[in-house]
C-alpha cells in the first residue's frame, strides 16, 4: 500500500521530511495473464486491419480465426456475450472490461503483530477503436477505474518496503487511466496523451507478472523513491508517451509526466488524490525512457514459420524527476538529523534519477508448439544513495508454465526481491544509535522470497496460492514495542482469486 506514514516515522528516529512521508510502494498485478503474455491486463490490444488474400484467391482455412468458444466453462469471460451486447458494442468499436481480484493474506510469524487481512480490487474499463466508432483510423480511447476494498496487511502487520500484495491500497473508488492513443507512420509509431499509469508499459518483466508481491510489478525502488510512489497503481499522472518501432526487434518508449501524482499537500498521497481526478500539472516533471530489444518472437501470423530459438526480451531505461528531494541523513547545516543540535530541516537535492535493466528469457520448452516452458527474469535498478531510501533494487525468478499434464495454463514460480537501504539512510540509523537511542538497529537491506502457483480453473477464473518470507523487514527497522530490537522476519501465506466478467 502507498500509505506508509507509520512505517516512515519508524525508519529514522529523527524529523522526517515531506518527501520521506510521501514515499510509496504498490503496483498492480497483471491479473488474468499467464507467464508468457507480455502485455499488462489493462493495456488494450493493438487493433490492426486484417490482411486480405491475393485477388481471386480464396482465404486459406488455416489463416481464418476460429470462432471464440461460447460454452460456460470455455469462454474467455464469465458473462459471455451478454445476450449479444458485447457483439453489438464491438460493431461500434467499443470493448468493455470488468474483473474482480480478491485475496486473503496472513502473516504467521514476525511483523508488528500476527493475523490476516482481506483486500480486493474491481477493475473496470472501456476501450474505443475510433476507426469503427467515428471513422478516425489508428485511434484508441481508454478510460478505466478502480474500486478498492478491504484492508492492508503490509501497513497493519508487516511494515515492509516490498508490499506483500500488488493490489493493496486505500479503500476508495477512483479514476485510474484516461487517455487517447494515435497510431502513426503505418503503425511504426504511436503517441498516447492523457492520464497514465507507467506500470502498464515501463519496467515490465513478462515472467514476473504471476507473483503477488508488489515489487515484481512496479518495483520497490521507484515506488519508494518517487514522489507519491510515481504514476503507478493506484495513482496516475497527466503526460505524453511516444513509442516508435525503428525495426522489428527494436522498440523505443519515451514520455514526460507530472512529477507528483498526488498533487500538493501534506499527508497520505492517496487521500490527497482520493478519486484520481486532481489532474496535476504543477509539480515538476518526470522524464522516462526505455529501449527494448526482442529475439525469436512468434510471427504475427500463426501459419508463418516459427523461429528456431527461444524468445526473449531485453530492456534498458532511465527516469529523472525535476523536483527537490530531501537528504536521508544530514540537515541544512550539514549535521546529522539524529543529532540533538540538528535543525531538523533536511538538506535538499535538485532532481532525482535512476537507471534500470530488465531481462526476460525463455530457457526451455520441449518443442515450438508445446504449452510447457520455463522462463527466467532479472531486473536491476540503481539510484543515488544520498536522497533515496533505496539505492539498489534487484529481483529475479523462474516460472514454469504447464507444470502438469493437462494443466496448460497453470504457472508455478519462485522469485526473490532485494531492496538495499541507501547509504545515507543506513548512516542515519547508526547516528541514531550514537546520539539518542543506544542499541538502535542498524539497517542494510530487505529481502523477500516468494513461491506461487496459479491454477487456471477456467479461462475466466483463476485461483492462486502464495507463500512469502521477508528477511530484515524494511532493512532492519526497530520494533515499536522495543526500539532496540528489529522487527522479526515474516512468513506470509495467501490465496487469491481472479474472475474476468
VOROKE-949524 format. One record per residue (C-alpha): residue number from 1; residue in one letter; x, y, z. Coordinates in nm, 3 decimals, padded with zeros to 5 digits. Layout:
BEGIN
ATOM    k  r        X        Y        Z
ATOM  NUM  A        X        Y        Z
...
This chain:
BEGIN
ATOM    k  r        X        Y        Z
ATOM    1  X   00.000   00.000   00.000
ATOM    2  X   00.120   00.351  -00.072
ATOM    3  X   00.011   00.473   00.269
ATOM    4  X   00.335   00.444   00.461
ATOM    5  X   00.339   00.723   00.722
ATOM    6  X   00.372   00.494   01.022
ATOM    7  X   00.650   00.296   00.859
ATOM    8  X   00.843   00.605   00.760
ATOM    9  X   00.831   00.750   01.110
ATOM   10  X   00.986   00.430   01.238
ATOM   11  X   01.268   00.449   00.987
ATOM   12  X   01.462   00.743   01.119
ATOM   13  X   01.431   00.839   01.484
ATOM   14  X   01.476   01.196   01.361
ATOM   15  X   01.240   01.454   01.200
ATOM   16  X   01.101   01.316   00.880
ATOM   17  X   01.080   01.524   00.563
ATOM   18  X   00.780   01.573   00.340
ATOM   19  X   00.928   01.368   00.058
ATOM   20  X   01.011   01.094   00.306
ATOM   21  X   00.649   01.092   00.422
ATOM   22  X   00.523   01.072   00.068
ATOM   23  X   00.727   00.762  -00.027
ATOM   24  X   00.508   00.478  -00.152
ATOM   25  X   00.521   00.122  -00.281
ATOM   26  X   00.245  -00.051  -00.472
ATOM   27  X   00.182  -00.192  -00.816
ATOM   28  X  -00.099  -00.383  -00.971
ATOM   29  X  -00.061  -00.741  -01.081
ATOM   30  X  -00.124  -00.837  -01.443
ATOM   31  X  -00.427  -01.023  -01.320
ATOM   32  X  -00.558  -01.254  -01.586
ATOM   33  X  -00.230  -01.331  -01.755
ATOM   34  X  -00.020  -01.637  -01.792
ATOM   35  X   00.357  -01.613  -01.769
ATOM   36  X   00.413  -01.594  -02.143
ATOM   37  X   00.187  -01.292  -02.204
ATOM   38  X   00.376  -00.967  -02.209
ATOM   39  X   00.100  -00.703  -02.213
ATOM   40  X  -00.045  -00.583  -01.882
ATOM   41  X  -00.410  -00.662  -01.816
ATOM   42  X  -00.532  -00.306  -01.859
ATOM   43  X  -00.342  -00.236  -02.180
ATOM   44  X  -00.583  -00.256  -02.473
ATOM   45  X  -00.490  -00.491  -02.756
ATOM   46  X  -00.346  -00.331  -03.064
ATOM   47  X  -00.604  -00.325  -03.340
ATOM   48  X  -00.478  -00.400  -03.688
ATOM   49  X  -00.657  -00.427  -04.017
ATOM   50  X  -00.677  -00.793  -04.127
ATOM   51  X  -00.458  -00.878  -04.421
ATOM   52  X  -00.654  -00.966  -04.733
ATOM   53  X  -00.567  -01.259  -04.960
ATOM   54  X  -00.445  -01.207  -05.313
ATOM   55  X  -00.712  -01.108  -05.562
ATOM   56  X  -00.916  -01.404  -05.677
ATOM   57  X  -00.755  -01.644  -05.429
ATOM   58  X  -00.967  -01.798  -05.155
ATOM   59  X  -00.851  -01.737  -04.800
ATOM   60  X  -00.660  -02.029  -04.658
ATOM   61  X  -00.863  -02.208  -04.396
ATOM   62  X  -00.569  -02.220  -04.156
ATOM   63  X  -00.547  -01.838  -04.162
ATOM   64  X  -00.908  -01.791  -04.056
ATOM   65  X  -00.967  -01.705  -03.693
ATOM   66  X  -01.178  -01.976  -03.532
ATOM   67  X  -01.493  -01.860  -03.352
ATOM   68  X  -01.445  -01.785  -02.984
ATOM   69  X  -01.577  -02.056  -02.750
ATOM   70  X  -01.920  -01.980  -02.609
ATOM   71  X  -01.961  -02.260  -02.355
ATOM   72  X  -01.979  -02.158  -01.989
ATOM   73  X  -01.652  -02.331  -01.895
ATOM   74  X  -01.469  -02.246  -02.217
ATOM   75  X  -01.539  -01.880  -02.292
ATOM   76  X  -01.296  -01.603  -02.201
ATOM   77  X  -01.526  -01.423  -01.957
ATOM   78  X  -01.796  -01.522  -01.711
ATOM   79  X  -02.083  -01.329  -01.869
ATOM   80  X  -02.003  -01.432  -02.226
ATOM   81  X  -02.157  -01.214  -02.497
ATOM   82  X  -02.412  -01.076  -02.251
ATOM   83  X  -02.706  -01.151  -02.476
ATOM   84  X  -02.534  -01.002  -02.779
ATOM   85  X  -02.440  -00.675  -02.606
ATOM   86  X  -02.065  -00.727  -02.643
ATOM   87  X  -02.100  -00.807  -03.014
ATOM   88  X  -02.322  -00.503  -03.066
ATOM   89  X  -02.073  -00.276  -02.887
ATOM   90  X  -01.786  -00.434  -03.082
ATOM   91  X  -01.952  -00.335  -03.408
ATOM   92  X  -01.907   00.026  -03.294
ATOM   93  X  -01.551  -00.030  -03.175
ATOM   94  X  -01.634  -00.043  -02.803
ATOM   95  X  -01.489  -00.304  -02.567
ATOM   96  X  -01.599  -00.326  -02.204
ATOM   97  X  -01.373  -00.489  -01.944
ATOM   98  X  -01.456  -00.589  -01.586
ATOM   99  X  -01.264  -00.810  -01.345
ATOM  100  X  -01.253  -00.873  -00.972
ATOM  101  X  -00.947  -00.976  -00.773
ATOM  102  X  -00.989  -01.081  -00.409
ATOM  103  X  -00.727  -01.218  -00.173
ATOM  104  X  -00.659  -01.311   00.187
ATOM  105  X  -00.308  -01.280   00.335
ATOM  106  X  -00.190  -01.386   00.682
ATOM  107  X   00.147  -01.336   00.848
ATOM  108  X   00.235  -01.643   01.053
ATOM  109  X   00.548  -01.504   01.218
ATOM  110  X   00.732  -01.178   01.277
ATOM  111  X   00.596  -00.836   01.194
ATOM  112  X   00.450  -00.595   01.446
ATOM  113  X   00.159  -00.833   01.504
ATOM  114  X   00.015  -01.156   01.366
ATOM  115  X  -00.308  -01.201   01.180
ATOM  116  X  -00.473  -01.185   00.841
ATOM  117  X  -00.637  -00.931   00.613
ATOM  118  X  -00.872  -00.938   00.316
ATOM  119  X  -00.833  -00.693   00.031
ATOM  120  X  -00.989  -00.671  -00.311
ATOM  121  X  -00.986  -00.478  -00.635
ATOM  122  X  -01.251  -00.432  -00.901
ATOM  123  X  -01.113  -00.303  -01.231
ATOM  124  X  -01.344  -00.168  -01.498
ATOM  125  X  -01.268  -00.001  -01.827
ATOM  126  X  -01.389   00.096  -02.172
ATOM  127  X  -01.168   00.089  -02.484
ATOM  128  X  -01.289   00.253  -02.806
ATOM  129  X  -01.148   00.187  -03.154
ATOM  130  X  -01.205   00.530  -03.306
ATOM  131  X  -01.191   00.394  -03.661
ATOM  132  X  -01.504   00.186  -03.603
ATOM  133  X  -01.665   00.440  -03.371
ATOM  134  X  -01.618   00.770  -03.555
ATOM  135  X  -01.409   00.691  -03.864
ATOM  136  X  -01.075   00.809  -03.723
ATOM  137  X  -00.817   00.546  -03.827
ATOM  138  X  -00.548   00.437  -03.584
ATOM  139  X  -00.702   00.589  -03.273
ATOM  140  X  -00.772   00.426  -02.938
ATOM  141  X  -00.954   00.587  -02.645
ATOM  142  X  -00.926   00.431  -02.300
ATOM  143  X  -01.088   00.508  -01.966
ATOM  144  X  -01.054   00.284  -01.661
ATOM  145  X  -01.143   00.293  -01.294
ATOM  146  X  -01.071   00.110  -00.971
ATOM  147  X  -01.289   00.012  -00.678
ATOM  148  X  -01.052  -00.083  -00.396
ATOM  149  X  -01.186  -00.254  -00.085
ATOM  150  X  -01.064  -00.437   00.223
ATOM  151  X  -00.766  -00.371   00.448
ATOM  152  X  -00.388  -00.367   00.413
ATOM  153  X  -00.176  -00.639   00.573
ATOM  154  X   00.155  -00.470   00.485
ATOM  155  X   00.073  -00.143   00.658
ATOM  156  X  -00.104  -00.303   00.954
ATOM  157  X   00.118  -00.603   01.032
ATOM  158  X   00.437  -00.612   00.824
ATOM  159  X   00.582  -00.261   00.762
ATOM  160  X   00.788  -00.394   00.473
ATOM  161  X   00.913  -00.188   00.180
ATOM  162  X   00.817  -00.458  -00.072
ATOM  163  X   00.443  -00.488  -00.019
ATOM  164  X   00.307  -00.840   00.016
ATOM  165  X   00.043  -00.768  -00.249
ATOM  166  X   00.036  -00.554  -00.560
ATOM  167  X  -00.329  -00.456  -00.510
ATOM  168  X  -00.304  -00.318  -00.154
ATOM  169  X  -00.423   00.044  -00.143
ATOM  170  X  -00.662   00.278   00.038
ATOM  171  X  -01.026   00.174   00.003
ATOM  172  X  -01.196   00.403  -00.245
ATOM  173  X  -01.341   00.431  -00.595
ATOM  174  X  -01.112   00.619  -00.829
ATOM  175  X  -01.038   00.706  -01.188
ATOM  176  X  -00.723   00.526  -01.297
ATOM  177  X  -00.636   00.600  -01.660
ATOM  178  X  -00.790   00.835  -01.916
ATOM  179  X  -00.600   00.866  -02.243
ATOM  180  X  -00.611   00.879  -02.622
ATOM  181  X  -00.357   00.695  -02.838
ATOM  182  X  -00.295   00.765  -03.207
ATOM  183  X  -00.104   00.533  -03.440
ATOM  184  X   00.134   00.699  -03.685
ATOM  185  X   00.360   00.606  -03.977
ATOM  186  X   00.168   00.296  -04.071
ATOM  187  X   00.188   00.152  -03.721
ATOM  188  X   00.561   00.216  -03.678
ATOM  189  X   00.491   00.475  -03.406
ATOM  190  X   00.215   00.596  -03.178
ATOM  191  X   00.151   00.877  -02.931
ATOM  192  X  -00.051   00.849  -02.610
ATOM  193  X  -00.182   01.161  -02.432
ATOM  194  X  -00.368   01.183  -02.101
ATOM  195  X  -00.379   01.036  -01.752
ATOM  196  X  -00.148   00.732  -01.750
ATOM  197  X  -00.010   00.471  -01.511
ATOM  198  X   00.352   00.395  -01.600
ATOM  199  X   00.347   00.042  -01.458
ATOM  200  X   00.142  -00.059  -01.760
ATOM  201  X   00.427  -00.003  -02.007
ATOM  202  X   00.757   00.081  -01.836
ATOM  203  X   00.987  -00.151  -01.635
ATOM  204  X   00.761  -00.450  -01.704
ATOM  205  X   00.901  -00.800  -01.666
ATOM  206  X   00.695  -01.058  -01.854
ATOM  207  X   00.787  -01.355  -01.637
ATOM  208  X   00.744  -01.159  -01.312
ATOM  209  X   00.370  -01.099  -01.361
ATOM  210  X   00.245  -01.417  -01.185
ATOM  211  X   00.391  -01.314  -00.848
ATOM  212  X   00.178  -01.139  -00.586
ATOM  213  X   00.440  -00.921  -00.415
ATOM  214  X   00.424  -00.563  -00.541
ATOM  215  X   00.796  -00.541  -00.620
ATOM  216  X   00.752  -00.785  -00.910
ATOM  217  X   00.513  -00.537  -01.070
ATOM  218  X   00.609  -00.172  -01.012
ATOM  219  X   00.949  -00.226  -00.844
ATOM  220  X   01.036  -00.116  -00.491
ATOM  221  X   01.298   00.142  -00.595
ATOM  222  X   01.069   00.381  -00.789
ATOM  223  X   00.773   00.312  -00.559
ATOM  224  X   00.974   00.420  -00.253
ATOM  225  X   01.185   00.696  -00.410
ATOM  226  X   00.948   00.877  -00.648
ATOM  227  X   00.709   01.138  -00.504
ATOM  228  X   00.384   00.960  -00.411
ATOM  229  X   00.539   00.641  -00.548
ATOM  230  X   00.529   00.769  -00.903
ATOM  231  X   00.247   00.742  -01.158
ATOM  232  X   00.167   00.379  -01.079
ATOM  233  X  -00.125   00.189  -00.929
ATOM  234  X  -00.341   00.320  -00.777
ATOM  235  X  -00.232   00.667  -00.892
ATOM  236  X  -00.157   00.806  -01.238
ATOM  237  X  -00.036   01.132  -01.392
ATOM  238  X  -00.109   01.351  -01.690
ATOM  239  X   00.153   01.320  -01.958
ATOM  240  X   00.260   01.225  -02.309
ATOM  241  X   00.417   00.897  -02.414
ATOM  242  X   00.574   00.828  -02.755
ATOM  243  X   00.651   00.480  -02.885
ATOM  244  X   00.847   00.403  -03.201
ATOM  245  X   00.950   00.078  -03.368
ATOM  246  X   01.251   00.153  -03.591
ATOM  247  X   01.296  -00.220  -03.666
ATOM  248  X   01.106  -00.539  -03.594
ATOM  249  X   01.328  -00.627  -03.299
ATOM  250  X   01.355  -00.277  -03.152
ATOM  251  X   01.105  -00.059  -02.963
ATOM  252  X   01.169   00.281  -02.806
ATOM  253  X   00.944   00.431  -02.537
ATOM  254  X   00.974   00.787  -02.402
ATOM  255  X   00.747   01.010  -02.201
ATOM  256  X   00.711   01.315  -01.980
ATOM  257  X   00.459   01.326  -01.695
ATOM  258  X   00.361   01.538  -01.398
ATOM  259  X   00.620   01.478  -01.126
ATOM  260  X   00.384   01.405  -00.835
ATOM  261  X   00.053   01.222  -00.898
ATOM  262  X  -00.075   01.316  -00.550
ATOM  263  X  -00.054   01.688  -00.615
ATOM  264  X   00.037   01.943  -00.348
ATOM  265  X  -00.021   01.897   00.023
ATOM  266  X   00.098   01.703   00.325
ATOM  267  X  -00.033   01.360   00.421
ATOM  268  X  -00.126   01.030   00.264
ATOM  269  X  -00.085   01.075  -00.115
ATOM  270  X  -00.382   00.850  -00.189
ATOM  271  X  -00.602   01.068   00.031
ATOM  272  X  -00.470   01.386  -00.131
ATOM  273  X  -00.586   01.249  -00.467
ATOM  274  X  -00.857   01.022  -00.332
ATOM  275  X  -01.060   00.978  -00.650
ATOM  276  X  -00.786   01.019  -00.911
ATOM  277  X  -00.926   01.343  -01.050
ATOM  278  X  -00.668   01.603  -00.945
ATOM  279  X  -00.518   01.619  -01.298
ATOM  280  X  -00.198   01.783  -01.173
ATOM  281  X   00.046   01.970  -01.394
ATOM  282  X   00.236   02.189  -01.146
ATOM  283  X   00.459   01.950  -00.954
ATOM  284  X   00.778   01.929  -01.157
ATOM  285  X   00.826   01.684  -01.440
ATOM  286  X   00.908   01.315  -01.463
ATOM  287  X   01.103   01.211  -01.773
ATOM  288  X   01.128   00.841  -01.856
ATOM  289  X   01.270   00.644  -02.147
ATOM  290  X   01.316   00.279  -02.234
ATOM  291  X   01.474   00.081  -02.519
ATOM  292  X   01.353  -00.275  -02.582
ATOM  293  X   01.516  -00.550  -02.788
ATOM  294  X   01.345  -00.880  -02.865
ATOM  295  X   01.474  -01.207  -03.008
ATOM  296  X   01.296  -01.507  -03.161
ATOM  297  X   00.949  -01.359  -03.129
ATOM  298  X   00.650  -01.550  -03.275
ATOM  299  X   00.544  -01.420  -03.619
ATOM  300  X   00.221  -01.216  -03.647
ATOM  301  X   00.053  -01.494  -03.847
ATOM  302  X   00.035  -01.837  -03.689
ATOM  303  X   00.081  -02.001  -04.031
ATOM  304  X   00.427  -01.842  -04.074
ATOM  305  X   00.734  -02.045  -03.975
ATOM  306  X   00.812  -02.030  -03.604
ATOM  307  X   01.159  -01.911  -03.500
ATOM  308  X   01.400  -02.190  -03.410
ATOM  309  X   01.535  -02.018  -03.099
ATOM  310  X   01.373  -01.936  -02.766
ATOM  311  X   01.208  -01.593  -02.730
ATOM  312  X   01.348  -01.321  -02.507
ATOM  313  X   01.310  -00.951  -02.433
ATOM  314  X   01.579  -00.715  -02.301
ATOM  315  X   01.524  -00.356  -02.182
ATOM  316  X   01.733  -00.059  -02.071
ATOM  317  X   01.575   00.251  -01.922
ATOM  318  X   01.608   00.559  -01.702
ATOM  319  X   01.392   00.815  -01.526
ATOM  320  X   01.459   01.167  -01.400
ATOM  321  X   01.236   01.377  -01.172
ATOM  322  X   01.295   01.755  -01.160
ATOM  323  X   01.158   01.814  -00.808
ATOM  324  X   01.366   01.867  -00.492
ATOM  325  X   01.444   01.565  -00.273
ATOM  326  X   01.544   01.557   00.093
ATOM  327  X   01.870   01.409   00.208
ATOM  328  X   01.827   01.090   00.409
ATOM  329  X   02.091   01.181   00.672
ATOM  330  X   02.200   01.544   00.700
ATOM  331  X   02.019   01.871   00.772
ATOM  332  X   02.059   02.207   00.600
ATOM  333  X   02.365   02.288   00.815
ATOM  334  X   02.543   01.957   00.747
ATOM  335  X   02.463   01.797   01.085
ATOM  336  X   02.310   01.454   01.113
ATOM  337  X   01.932   01.467   01.152
ATOM  338  X   01.978   01.238   01.454
ATOM  339  X   02.198   01.496   01.628
ATOM  340  X   02.003   01.677   01.903
ATOM  341  X   02.160   02.001   01.775
ATOM  342  X   02.016   01.947   01.426
ATOM  343  X   01.771   02.198   01.281
ATOM  344  X   01.553   01.906   01.177
ATOM  345  X   01.530   02.053   00.826
ATOM  346  X   01.685   01.811   00.574
ATOM  347  X   01.933   01.925   00.315
ATOM  348  X   01.769   01.919  -00.028
ATOM  349  X   01.895   01.792  -00.363
ATOM  350  X   01.779   01.915  -00.701
ATOM  351  X   01.636   01.628  -00.903
ATOM  352  X   01.641   01.251  -00.869
ATOM  353  X   01.714   00.973  -01.116
ATOM  354  X   01.757   00.602  -01.172
ATOM  355  X   01.883   00.361  -01.438
ATOM  356  X   01.742   00.013  -01.484
ATOM  357  X   01.769  -00.305  -01.689
ATOM  358  X   01.519  -00.588  -01.742
ATOM  359  X   01.571  -00.930  -01.897
ATOM  360  X   01.307  -01.192  -01.979
ATOM  361  X   01.420  -01.513  -02.144
ATOM  362  X   01.258  -01.846  -02.214
ATOM  363  X   01.524  -02.106  -02.140
ATOM  364  X   01.345  -02.434  -02.218
ATOM  365  X   01.046  -02.585  -02.395
ATOM  366  X   01.004  -02.936  -02.540
ATOM  367  X   00.901  -02.805  -02.884
ATOM  368  X   00.789  -02.487  -03.055
ATOM  369  X   00.420  -02.581  -03.026
ATOM  370  X   00.436  -02.713  -02.668
ATOM  371  X   00.242  -02.525  -02.396
ATOM  372  X   00.515  -02.616  -02.147
ATOM  373  X   00.807  -02.378  -02.100
ATOM  374  X   01.049  -02.239  -01.845
ATOM  375  X   01.116  -01.865  -01.832
ATOM  376  X   01.357  -01.663  -01.621
ATOM  377  X   01.363  -01.292  -01.543
ATOM  378  X   01.601  -01.045  -01.382
ATOM  379  X   01.560  -00.675  -01.311
ATOM  380  X   01.812  -00.437  -01.156
ATOM  381  X   01.797  -00.064  -01.090
ATOM  382  X   02.006   00.189  -00.900
ATOM  383  X   01.969   00.545  -00.769
ATOM  384  X   02.179   00.795  -00.567
ATOM  385  X   02.224   00.689  -00.203
ATOM  386  X   02.207   01.039  -00.052
ATOM  387  X   01.847   01.132  -00.138
ATOM  388  X   01.686   00.788  -00.168
ATOM  389  X   01.573   00.538   00.092
ATOM  390  X   01.651   00.253  -00.152
ATOM  391  X   01.957   00.293  -00.375
ATOM  392  X   01.962  -00.057  -00.529
ATOM  393  X   01.671  -00.282  -00.620
ATOM  394  X   01.710  -00.629  -00.767
ATOM  395  X   01.458  -00.904  -00.837
ATOM  396  X   01.486  -01.230  -01.025
ATOM  397  X   01.294  -01.551  -01.063
ATOM  398  X   01.191  -01.852  -01.267
ATOM  399  X   00.847  -01.969  -01.384
ATOM  400  X   00.726  -02.297  -01.525
ATOM  401  X   00.417  -02.288  -01.746
ATOM  402  X   00.205  -02.603  -01.779
ATOM  403  X   00.378  -02.783  -01.489
ATOM  404  X   00.148  -03.087  -01.513
ATOM  405  X  -00.009  -03.275  -01.800
ATOM  406  X  -00.348  -03.129  -01.886
ATOM  407  X  -00.275  -02.804  -01.697
ATOM  408  X  -00.159  -02.599  -01.996
ATOM  409  X  -00.236  -02.258  -01.846
ATOM  410  X  -00.114  -02.312  -01.491
ATOM  411  X   00.203  -02.136  -01.377
ATOM  412  X   00.434  -02.216  -01.086
ATOM  413  X   00.722  -01.988  -00.991
ATOM  414  X   00.985  -01.886  -00.739
ATOM  415  X   01.130  -01.534  -00.715
ATOM  416  X   01.342  -01.316  -00.489
ATOM  417  X   01.330  -00.940  -00.435
ATOM  418  X   01.611  -00.735  -00.278
ATOM  419  X   01.594  -00.371  -00.164
ATOM  420  X   01.920  -00.218  -00.037
ATOM  421  X   01.884   00.075   00.201
ATOM  422  X   02.063   00.386   00.074
ATOM  423  X   02.398   00.484   00.222
ATOM  424  X   02.270   00.797   00.398
ATOM  425  X   01.966   00.617   00.543
ATOM  426  X   02.199   00.349   00.679
ATOM  427  X   02.420   00.618   00.832
ATOM  428  X   02.118   00.784   00.992
ATOM  429  X   02.030   00.461   01.173
ATOM  430  X   02.388   00.440   01.304
ATOM  431  X   02.374   00.807   01.408
ATOM  432  X   02.050   00.744   01.596
ATOM  433  X   02.220   00.467   01.794
ATOM  434  X   02.510   00.701   01.875
ATOM  435  X   02.317   01.017   01.960
ATOM  436  X   01.980   00.927   02.108
ATOM  437  X   01.891   00.556   02.119
ATOM  438  X   02.169   00.317   02.224
ATOM  439  X   02.116  -00.022   02.063
ATOM  440  X   01.908   00.127   01.780
ATOM  441  X   01.922  -00.136   01.498
ATOM  442  X   02.149  -00.084   01.202
ATOM  443  X   01.996  -00.108   00.855
ATOM  444  X   02.114  -00.293   00.547
ATOM  445  X   01.860  -00.445   00.307
ATOM  446  X   01.522  -00.616   00.289
ATOM  447  X   01.490  -00.946   00.102
ATOM  448  X   01.169  -01.130   00.012
ATOM  449  X   01.142  -01.480  -00.132
ATOM  450  X   00.812  -01.582  -00.293
ATOM  451  X   00.676  -01.914  -00.419
ATOM  452  X   00.345  -01.915  -00.603
ATOM  453  X   00.110  -02.137  -00.804
ATOM  454  X  -00.159  -02.006  -01.041
ATOM  455  X  -00.435  -02.257  -01.113
ATOM  456  X  -00.647  -02.170  -01.418
ATOM  457  X  -00.988  -02.312  -01.330
ATOM  458  X  -01.150  -02.178  -01.648
ATOM  459  X  -01.035  -01.914  -01.900
ATOM  460  X  -01.221  -01.656  -01.688
ATOM  461  X  -01.142  -01.782  -01.336
ATOM  462  X  -00.802  -01.819  -01.173
ATOM  463  X  -00.701  -01.931  -00.822
ATOM  464  X  -00.358  -01.866  -00.674
ATOM  465  X  -00.176  -01.999  -00.367
ATOM  466  X   00.120  -01.799  -00.239
ATOM  467  X   00.396  -01.804   00.022
ATOM  468  X   00.638  -01.521   00.103
ATOM  469  X   00.921  -01.487   00.353
ATOM  470  X   01.074  -01.149   00.444
ATOM  471  X   01.427  -01.115   00.583
ATOM  472  X   01.500  -00.794   00.781
ATOM  473  X   01.173  -00.609   00.710
ATOM  474  X   01.240  -00.255   00.579
ATOM  475  X   01.611  -00.331   00.608
ATOM  476  X   01.600  -00.361   00.987
ATOM  477  X   01.363  -00.104   01.135
ATOM  478  X   01.303  -00.117   01.512
ATOM  479  X   01.006  -00.293   01.666
ATOM  480  X   00.765  -00.027   01.801
ATOM  481  X   00.734  -00.229   02.123
ATOM  482  X   01.113  -00.244   02.171
ATOM  483  X   01.316   00.008   01.968
ATOM  484  X   01.642  -00.172   02.048
ATOM  485  X   01.526  -00.478   01.851
ATOM  486  X   01.441  -00.519   01.487
ATOM  487  X   01.105  -00.635   01.359
ATOM  488  X   01.134  -01.012   01.323
ATOM  489  X   01.146  -01.196   00.992
ATOM  490  X   00.799  -01.257   00.849
ATOM  491  X   00.629  -01.559   00.693
ATOM  492  X   00.318  -01.475   00.491
ATOM  493  X   00.070  -01.711   00.325
ATOM  494  X  -00.205  -01.606   00.090
ATOM  495  X  -00.472  -01.708  -00.157
ATOM  496  X  -00.605  -01.500  -00.446
ATOM  497  X  -00.896  -01.543  -00.684
ATOM  498  X  -00.946  -01.351  -01.007
ATOM  499  X  -01.264  -01.351  -01.219
ATOM  500  X  -01.294  -01.185  -01.559
ATOM  501  X  -01.654  -01.084  -01.623
